Amino acid sequence: MKADRDGRVRRSYVHRYKDEVPDGAGGMTKKDRKEVLGLVEPLEKGDVALPYEEALATVLNARKALRQAKASGAEGRTSTRLTVEAAWSHYDLVKPTNKSATKIKESDQYERYLSHLRHRFLDELDLRFWLQYVRDLKTGTLVVGQRPRAGGSGEMEPETRGPLANATLIGVMNTAANLYIIADKLGGLGPDMRGKNPARDARKEVGTPNKRTGHIPLSLLGKAWNASDQLCSPWWRDLWRMYVLTGLRYSLMTELRFDEIDFERGVYKVSPHKKGTKRRGRDLAENAPHIVIPLSTVALEILARRRQFAPDPSGPVWFAPARTRGRKTREIALLSDPRASWTLIEEAIGGLHFTPHDNRRTFATVGSVAADDVFAVSLLMMHSGGTLAKAAGIPDITVDYIATAEAQDKMRAAAEAIAQHVLKLAKNAANGVAYAGKEPVLPPALEAAAQEA
């Protein structure tokens, strides 16, 4: 490929060959094919290089299969039809440049929702099959095997999957569609199925993903804040409050470290390569500058108090208050699941259930009424530039804008305004002052940022 601005060239192993395909007039014609096998050497974090020996073996095996197919008189590149399991086994070969997080996610989806089809030939699973598959997952009636019935009677019962939300179902169907892409590239589909992808066609019938709307209403947020102080352990209280004061995504919050906090400047500095920043898919250099997010004085006070008693003043923010009895490891025990403690807050506000991501949308909701600049709030939420630009109907905004002095000043003002508004709601709730405002409708920019998982 062309050199990037740092002069680096991304090089890949490519298998070029001529394939015989029907010419549409009853004969055959040759068509140039090019298959990317993998990277010669890694350039970015997360890249996986393909050893030369493996690339060479792949090409030699493909040519051998082509010769055998021609000798047997079979049409196309190979006479071997691939099963679901066989296609999946070539995932890394056909998609070597996929990010590790994508591979892990699709592996989980394959094992849970597709592995029961492992011995079925892909070209036998037509559109009718996949449409029924979608319906069964939607209703929770997809049978993937048998399991012992509860009670120890020895009887077996069907093991089912679902029901799935549209967003999850779309991801599963994307993984199924990838199986056809893999099989087609390797010539593992019958003549009637080449170039077709019934799983991808069935995905269109899933419907629009459900829009996330959950958050803590402003009329209840003050009471929730006070409940966290009186009903929760200090560490679970602080974790919940940091969600409300920062709007950070789950992965960034749970992996927050003290060495990422600059207490003198009052900012959170995070590598754009870190999961949760929504920057890892971009063309970033290994030494790309940190993303700088101003924090409110209230959030900084929470962090400073925790750091005072931290086992490692440069380590994880959410350390457990004490090691597990009998634990011999030297690693710092970490807090993991706050939901049991947060149920006390939920009960105090009428049983309203919320998730960590609902706290992110709560942050956006407060920002929409407390801050003068909604774009500054969206920058605090580390939106992806493309998402914000599309929502606002403006040209794409580069992530570099977040580092400008003007943007930093606006973000700091927004962070302080949000914190002060939350404290005002808490004070009013404690004094019995009813919330008189209306629940705000999020502007498009904040709505888009709040929807990003």
Helices and strands as residue ranges (DSSP letters): E 12-22, E 28-39, H 52-72, H 84-89, H 91-94, H 100-109, I 110-114, G 115-117, G 122-124, H 127-139, E 142-148, E 156-161, H 166-185, H 198-203, H 218-231, H 234-246, H 250-254, G 258-260, E 261-262, E 267-270, E 291-294, H 297-308, H 339-348, H 356-370, H 374-380, H 385-392, G 399-403, H 405-430, H 444-451
